[in-house]
């Protein structure tokens, strides 16, 4: 009744009646209440989170490769998602998204098909390059979502999923330390052994359950840390800064617990590049006073966050981390030397088109050498040598073309930015890919 009286007093019409539906009980002055101003539940954000979480733990992990039933289920899911997207675009008449990488990507797919036909096992290669085609379609799906304004939705869902990854990693480590029943091999916790006198064990546990291995876990985090730093120093929302700062602390801790030399090497490359680009962006582009002050405050905050995370990692792990990561890994290093030597020998034996996509492991076993590893080794643990072994010279040429095209596209994007905040994000993304 109060709202109706207010509308009549103002000479209310249909527009006023429509606006009155947004008023809370007791609001008679036409001003929406504080609760009505809150944003409603975002179903698209939840859907994006569920989809990315699925591909993080199942669809994009080794679990869908090693388990046949899960692999079939994942192929159905991926085909449904990508096929549905293509059908929607076809019904609406939307053009397919075009990028600066179209021709190199097409050439790469052609090389995969040629190498598969003339490789060691055409049936196996043709089955596996389904993954490569779906990765290409997923790339264009992300491009399409970005151009339609869903960048923030995808980025939030990605880092929400990354937070789950970090929490699972910490739960895995806690299960080992306290003897929780999450891991079968952790029947007895360290407090029952060392007690209060020796709270830290001499050898620390290396995460290998989360994302089905320490190497993919460390690579996953190393790829997301530089863009997270870029978000931290450019966002104007306090909640976003706090959330991404907490995630960075968790990510650095889990990255350290992976004991991965590859992840550490990636960060040693990407973080200095991010800092350099940050410095160049702040000096080379003039900003409004408000934006400049925000970047300076964020500068201090990010230093505190990074130093705090590194201090936590150093305090928890200390000499044991250095020893387990570098000093006691001679056997692992020699193992990689052996795989690289096999990759070079395979390339010399099939220099033009290689042995076919995903056939490095088959080439390794066909050598029938007792001195070589007899495990399920699918790759050479080196993307360049693995490309040379599986795709030959044509694969190396097309791969180099793709890297060159990506570098030129990044440089054009960097030059086309209009502010230092955008340049920091562009630089952080490029630095992560370089790492």
C-alpha positions as CSV (number, residue, x, y, z in Angstrom):
1,X,0.0,0.0,0.0
2,X,2.8,2.4,0.8
3,X,4.4,1.7,-2.6
4,X,1.1,2.3,-4.4
5,X,0.6,5.6,-2.5
6,X,4.1,6.7,-3.5
7,X,3.4,5.9,-7.1
8,X,0.0,7.8,-7.0
9,X,1.6,10.8,-5.4
10,X,4.2,10.9,-8.2
11,X,1.6,10.5,-10.9
12,X,2.8,6.9,-11.4
13,X,2.5,5.2,-14.7
14,X,3.5,1.8,-16.1
15,X,7.2,2.7,-15.9
16,X,6.8,3.7,-12.2
17,X,4.9,0.5,-11.5
18,X,7.6,-1.5,-13.1
19,X,10.3,0.3,-11.0
20,X,8.3,-0.2,-7.9
21,X,8.7,-3.9,-8.1
22,X,12.3,-3.5,-7.2
23,X,11.6,-1.8,-3.9
24,X,11.8,-3.6,-0.6
25,X,9.0,-3.4,1.9
26,X,9.1,-0.1,3.7
27,X,11.0,1.7,0.9
28,X,8.7,4.6,0.1
29,X,11.2,7.1,-1.3
30,X,11.8,5.3,-4.6
31,X,15.4,4.3,-3.6
32,X,16.2,0.6,-3.9
33,X,17.2,-1.0,-0.6
34,X,20.7,-2.2,0.1
35,X,19.7,-5.8,-0.3
36,X,17.9,-5.2,-3.6
37,X,21.2,-3.7,-5.0
38,X,23.0,-7.0,-4.5
39,X,23.8,-9.0,-7.6
40,X,21.8,-12.2,-8.1
41,X,23.1,-15.7,-8.4
42,X,25.3,-16.1,-11.5
43,X,24.4,-19.4,-13.1
44,X,26.9,-18.8,-15.9
45,X,29.7,-18.4,-13.4
46,X,28.7,-21.7,-11.7
47,X,28.5,-23.5,-15.1
48,X,31.9,-22.2,-16.1
49,X,33.4,-23.3,-12.8
50,X,31.9,-26.8,-13.1
51,X,33.2,-27.3,-16.7
52,X,36.7,-26.1,-15.9
53,X,36.8,-28.1,-12.7
54,X,35.9,-31.2,-14.7
55,X,38.6,-30.7,-17.3
56,X,41.2,-29.8,-14.6
57,X,40.8,-33.1,-12.7
58,X,39.4,-35.5,-15.3
59,X,39.1,-34.4,-18.9
60,X,42.5,-32.7,-19.0
61,X,44.5,-35.1,-16.8
62,X,46.1,-38.5,-17.4
63,X,43.2,-40.3,-15.7
64,X,41.2,-40.1,-18.9
65,X,44.2,-41.6,-20.8
66,X,44.9,-44.6,-18.5
67,X,41.3,-45.6,-17.8
68,X,39.3,-46.9,-20.8
69,X,35.8,-46.3,-19.5
70,X,36.7,-42.8,-18.3
71,X,38.3,-42.1,-21.7
72,X,35.1,-43.0,-23.5
73,X,33.1,-40.9,-21.1
74,X,35.4,-37.9,-21.6
75,X,35.2,-38.2,-25.4
76,X,31.5,-38.1,-25.2
77,X,31.6,-35.0,-22.9
78,X,34.1,-33.1,-25.0
79,X,32.3,-33.9,-28.2
80,X,29.0,-32.8,-26.7
81,X,30.4,-29.5,-25.4
82,X,32.3,-28.5,-28.6
83,X,29.6,-29.9,-30.9
84,X,27.0,-28.0,-29.0
85,X,29.0,-24.8,-29.3
86,X,29.4,-25.3,-33.1
87,X,25.7,-26.1,-33.6
88,X,24.6,-22.9,-31.7
89,X,26.9,-20.8,-33.8
90,X,25.6,-22.4,-37.0
91,X,21.9,-21.8,-36.0
92,X,22.6,-18.2,-35.1
93,X,24.7,-17.6,-38.2
94,X,27.7,-16.4,-36.2
95,X,31.0,-16.4,-38.1
96,X,33.7,-18.7,-36.8
97,X,36.3,-16.7,-34.7
98,X,39.4,-15.8,-36.7
99,X,42.9,-15.2,-35.2
100,X,46.4,-14.6,-36.3
101,X,47.2,-18.2,-35.6
102,X,44.7,-19.7,-38.1
103,X,47.1,-20.7,-40.9
104,X,49.8,-22.1,-38.6
105,X,47.2,-24.1,-36.6
106,X,45.7,-25.5,-39.9
107,X,49.2,-26.4,-41.1
108,X,49.9,-28.1,-37.7
109,X,46.8,-30.3,-38.0
110,X,47.8,-31.2,-41.6
111,X,51.2,-32.3,-40.4
112,X,49.7,-34.4,-37.6
113,X,47.5,-36.2,-40.1
114,X,50.4,-36.8,-42.6
115,X,52.7,-38.0,-39.9
116,X,49.9,-40.3,-38.5
117,X,49.3,-41.9,-41.9
118,X,53.0,-42.7,-42.5
119,X,54.0,-43.4,-38.8
120,X,54.6,-46.6,-36.9
121,X,51.0,-47.1,-36.0
122,X,48.4,-45.1,-38.1
123,X,45.5,-46.5,-36.1
124,X,46.9,-45.5,-32.8
125,X,48.0,-42.0,-34.0
126,X,44.7,-41.3,-35.8
127,X,42.8,-42.2,-32.6
128,X,45.0,-40.0,-30.4
129,X,45.0,-36.9,-32.7
130,X,41.3,-36.6,-31.8
131,X,42.8,-34.8,-28.7
132,X,44.7,-32.4,-30.8
133,X,41.6,-31.5,-32.9
134,X,39.6,-30.9,-29.7
135,X,42.3,-28.7,-28.2
136,X,42.1,-26.6,-31.3
137,X,38.4,-26.2,-31.1
138,X,38.7,-25.5,-27.4
139,X,41.1,-22.7,-28.2
140,X,38.6,-21.1,-30.6
141,X,35.8,-21.6,-28.1
142,X,37.8,-19.5,-25.6
143,X,38.5,-16.9,-28.2
144,X,34.8,-16.7,-28.9
145,X,33.9,-16.4,-25.3
146,X,36.4,-13.6,-24.8
147,X,35.1,-11.6,-27.7
148,X,31.6,-12.0,-26.4
149,X,32.6,-10.5,-23.0
150,X,33.0,-13.6,-20.9
151,X,36.7,-13.0,-20.0
152,X,36.0,-12.3,-16.4
153,X,33.7,-15.3,-16.0
154,X,36.2,-17.7,-17.5
155,X,39.1,-16.2,-15.4
156,X,37.2,-16.4,-12.2
157,X,36.2,-20.0,-12.9
158,X,39.8,-20.9,-13.8
159,X,41.2,-19.5,-10.5
160,X,38.4,-21.0,-8.5
161,X,39.3,-24.4,-10.0
162,X,43.0,-23.6,-9.3
163,X,42.1,-23.0,-5.7
164,X,40.5,-26.4,-5.5
165,X,43.7,-27.9,-6.9
166,X,45.8,-26.1,-4.2
167,X,43.5,-27.3,-1.4
168,X,43.6,-30.9,-2.7
169,X,47.4,-30.7,-2.8
170,X,47.5,-29.4,0.8
171,X,45.1,-32.1,1.9
172,X,47.3,-34.7,0.3
173,X,50.3,-33.4,2.2
174,X,48.4,-33.2,5.4
175,X,47.2,-36.8,4.9
176,X,50.8,-37.9,4.7
177,X,52.1,-35.8,7.6
178,X,49.3,-36.6,10.1
179,X,48.5,-40.2,8.8
180,X,45.0,-39.4,7.7
181,X,43.1,-42.1,5.8
182,X,43.1,-40.2,2.5
183,X,46.2,-42.0,1.2
184,X,46.7,-45.7,1.6
185,X,50.4,-45.4,2.1
186,X,50.0,-42.9,5.0
187,X,48.9,-45.3,7.8
188,X,51.2,-43.7,10.4
189,X,51.6,-39.9,10.7
190,X,54.9,-38.2,11.6
191,X,53.7,-36.7,14.9
192,X,53.4,-40.3,16.2
193,X,57.0,-40.9,15.2
194,X,58.9,-37.7,15.8
195,X,56.7,-36.2,18.5
196,X,57.2,-32.6,19.7
197,X,61.0,-32.9,19.8
198,X,61.2,-33.5,16.0
199,X,58.2,-31.9,14.3
200,X,59.7,-32.0,10.8
201,X,60.6,-35.3,9.2
202,X,64.0,-35.7,7.5
203,X,62.5,-36.4,4.1
204,X,59.4,-34.6,2.9
205,X,56.6,-36.1,0.9
206,X,56.3,-35.2,-2.8
207,X,52.8,-34.5,-4.1
208,X,51.9,-37.1,-6.7
209,X,48.2,-37.7,-6.3
210,X,46.9,-34.2,-7.2
211,X,46.5,-33.9,-10.9
212,X,48.0,-37.4,-11.2
213,X,51.6,-36.3,-10.8
214,X,54.0,-33.7,-9.6
215,X,55.1,-32.6,-13.0
216,X,51.7,-31.7,-14.4
217,X,50.8,-30.1,-11.1
218,X,53.9,-27.8,-11.1
219,X,53.4,-27.0,-14.8
220,X,49.7,-26.1,-14.1
221,X,50.6,-23.7,-11.3
222,X,53.6,-22.2,-13.0
223,X,51.4,-21.3,-16.0
224,X,48.8,-19.5,-13.7
225,X,51.1,-17.7,-11.3
226,X,52.3,-14.9,-13.5
227,X,48.8,-13.9,-14.8
228,X,47.6,-14.0,-11.1
229,X,50.3,-11.4,-10.3
230,X,49.1,-9.3,-13.2
231,X,45.5,-9.5,-11.9
232,X,46.7,-8.6,-8.4
233,X,48.4,-5.4,-9.4
234,X,45.7,-4.2,-11.9
235,X,42.3,-5.0,-10.4
236,X,40.5,-2.2,-8.5
237,X,38.2,-4.5,-6.5
238,X,39.4,-5.2,-3.0
239,X,37.8,-8.6,-2.8
240,X,39.5,-9.7,-6.0
241,X,42.9,-8.5,-4.7
242,X,42.4,-10.4,-1.4
243,X,41.3,-13.6,-3.1
244,X,44.1,-13.7,-5.6
245,X,46.6,-12.9,-2.9
246,X,45.5,-15.8,-0.9
247,X,45.6,-18.1,-3.9
248,X,49.2,-16.9,-4.7
249,X,50.3,-17.9,-1.2
250,X,48.7,-21.4,-1.6
251,X,50.1,-21.8,-5.1
252,X,53.7,-21.0,-4.1
253,X,53.4,-23.5,-1.2
254,X,52.0,-26.3,-3.4
255,X,54.5,-25.5,-6.1
256,X,57.3,-26.0,-3.6
257,X,55.7,-29.3,-2.4
258,X,55.7,-30.6,-5.9
259,X,59.6,-30.7,-5.9
260,X,59.5,-30.1,-9.6
261,X,62.6,-28.7,-11.3
262,X,60.6,-27.9,-14.4
263,X,58.1,-25.8,-12.4
264,X,60.9,-23.9,-10.6
265,X,62.7,-23.3,-14.0
266,X,59.5,-22.0,-15.5
267,X,59.0,-19.5,-12.7
268,X,62.6,-18.4,-12.8
269,X,62.0,-17.4,-16.4
270,X,58.4,-16.0,-16.2
271,X,58.6,-14.0,-13.0
272,X,61.6,-11.8,-14.0
273,X,60.0,-11.3,-17.4
274,X,56.7,-10.2,-15.7
275,X,58.6,-7.8,-13.4
276,X,60.5,-6.4,-16.4
277,X,57.4,-5.8,-18.4
278,X,55.7,-4.3,-15.3
279,X,58.5,-1.8,-15.0
280,X,58.4,-1.0,-18.7
281,X,54.6,-0.6,-18.7
282,X,54.6,1.8,-15.7
283,X,57.3,4.0,-17.3
284,X,56.1,3.9,-20.9
285,X,52.4,4.7,-20.6
286,X,50.8,7.7,-18.9
287,X,47.9,6.9,-16.6
288,X,45.3,8.8,-14.8
289,X,46.3,9.8,-11.3
290,X,43.8,7.4,-9.7
291,X,45.0,4.4,-11.7
292,X,48.7,5.2,-11.1
293,X,48.1,5.3,-7.3
294,X,46.3,2.0,-7.5
295,X,49.3,0.4,-9.3
296,X,51.7,1.8,-6.7
297,X,49.6,0.4,-3.8
298,X,49.4,-2.9,-5.5
299,X,53.1,-2.9,-6.1
300,X,53.7,-2.9,-2.3
301,X,51.0,-5.5,-1.8
302,X,52.4,-8.0,-4.3
303,X,55.9,-7.7,-2.9
304,X,54.5,-8.5,0.6
305,X,52.5,-11.5,-0.8
306,X,55.4,-13.0,-2.8
307,X,57.9,-12.5,0.0
308,X,55.5,-13.9,2.6
309,X,54.8,-17.0,0.4
310,X,58.5,-17.6,-0.2
311,X,59.2,-17.3,3.5
312,X,56.5,-19.9,4.3
313,X,57.9,-22.3,1.7
314,X,61.5,-21.8,3.0
315,X,60.5,-22.2,6.6
316,X,58.5,-25.3,6.0
317,X,60.8,-27.0,3.6
318,X,64.3,-25.6,4.1
319,X,67.3,-27.7,3.3
320,X,65.1,-30.8,2.8
321,X,63.4,-29.2,-0.1
322,X,66.6,-28.2,-1.8
323,X,68.0,-31.7,-1.2
324,X,65.0,-33.5,-2.5
325,X,64.5,-31.2,-5.5
326,X,68.1,-30.9,-6.8
327,X,70.7,-32.9,-4.9
328,X,69.0,-36.3,-4.7
329,X,67.6,-36.4,-8.2
330,X,70.6,-37.6,-10.2
331,X,68.8,-40.7,-11.2
332,X,65.8,-38.7,-12.5
333,X,68.2,-36.4,-14.5
334,X,70.0,-39.4,-16.0
335,X,66.6,-40.9,-16.9
336,X,65.8,-37.8,-19.0
337,X,69.1,-37.9,-20.7
338,X,68.3,-41.4,-21.8
339,X,64.9,-40.4,-23.2
340,X,66.4,-37.4,-25.0
341,X,69.0,-39.7,-26.6
342,X,66.2,-42.0,-27.8
343,X,64.3,-39.0,-29.2
344,X,67.4,-37.9,-31.2
345,X,67.9,-41.4,-32.5
346,X,64.3,-41.7,-33.4
347,X,64.5,-38.4,-35.3
348,X,67.6,-39.5,-37.2
349,X,65.8,-42.7,-38.2
350,X,62.6,-40.9,-39.4
351,X,63.8,-37.4,-40.2
352,X,61.0,-36.2,-42.5
353,X,57.7,-37.0,-40.8
354,X,58.8,-38.8,-37.6
355,X,57.2,-41.9,-36.1
356,X,53.7,-40.5,-35.8
357,X,51.8,-38.5,-33.1
358,X,51.9,-40.2,-29.7
359,X,54.2,-42.9,-30.9
360,X,57.4,-42.1,-29.0
361,X,56.6,-44.8,-26.4
362,X,56.1,-47.3,-29.2
363,X,59.5,-46.3,-30.8
364,X,61.1,-46.7,-27.4
365,X,59.8,-50.2,-26.8
366,X,60.6,-51.4,-30.4
367,X,64.3,-50.8,-29.7
368,X,64.2,-53.9,-27.4
369,X,67.2,-52.6,-25.5
370,X,67.4,-53.9,-21.9
371,X,69.2,-50.7,-20.9
372,X,66.3,-48.5,-21.8
373,X,63.3,-47.9,-19.5
374,X,60.5,-50.4,-19.8
375,X,57.8,-48.3,-18.3
376,X,54.8,-46.5,-19.8
377,X,56.9,-43.6,-21.1
378,X,54.7,-41.7,-23.5
379,X,56.9,-38.7,-24.2
380,X,60.5,-37.7,-24.3
381,X,60.0,-35.1,-21.5
382,X,61.1,-32.4,-23.8
383,X,58.6,-30.8,-26.2
384,X,61.2,-29.9,-28.9
385,X,62.8,-33.3,-29.0
386,X,59.4,-35.1,-28.7
387,X,58.2,-33.1,-31.7
388,X,61.3,-34.0,-33.7
389,X,60.8,-37.7,-32.9
390,X,57.1,-37.9,-33.6
391,X,56.6,-35.3,-36.4
392,X,60.0,-35.0,-37.9
393,X,61.4,-32.0,-39.7
394,X,58.0,-30.9,-41.0
395,X,56.7,-30.8,-37.4
396,X,59.6,-28.7,-36.2
397,X,59.1,-26.3,-39.1
398,X,55.4,-25.9,-38.5
399,X,55.9,-25.7,-34.7
400,X,58.5,-22.9,-35.2
401,X,56.0,-21.1,-37.4
402,X,53.4,-21.4,-34.8
403,X,55.7,-20.0,-32.1
404,X,56.7,-17.1,-34.4
405,X,53.1,-16.3,-35.2
406,X,52.2,-16.3,-31.5
407,X,55.1,-14.0,-30.7
408,X,54.1,-11.6,-33.4
409,X,50.5,-11.6,-32.2
410,X,51.6,-10.9,-28.7
411,X,53.8,-8.1,-29.8
412,X,51.0,-6.5,-31.8
413,X,48.7,-6.8,-28.8
414,X,51.3,-5.2,-26.5
415,X,51.7,-2.3,-28.9
416,X,48.0,-1.9,-29.2
417,X,47.3,-1.5,-25.5
418,X,46.2,1.8,-24.2
419,X,47.1,1.7,-20.6
420,X,49.7,0.3,-18.2
421,X,47.2,-2.0,-16.4
422,X,46.3,-3.8,-19.7
423,X,50.0,-4.0,-20.6
424,X,50.8,-5.7,-17.4
425,X,48.1,-8.4,-18.0
426,X,49.3,-8.9,-21.6
427,X,53.0,-9.1,-20.4
428,X,52.1,-11.6,-17.6
429,X,50.3,-13.9,-20.0
430,X,53.2,-13.8,-22.4
431,X,55.7,-14.4,-19.7
432,X,53.8,-17.4,-18.4
433,X,53.8,-19.0,-21.9
434,X,57.5,-18.3,-22.3
435,X,58.2,-20.0,-18.9
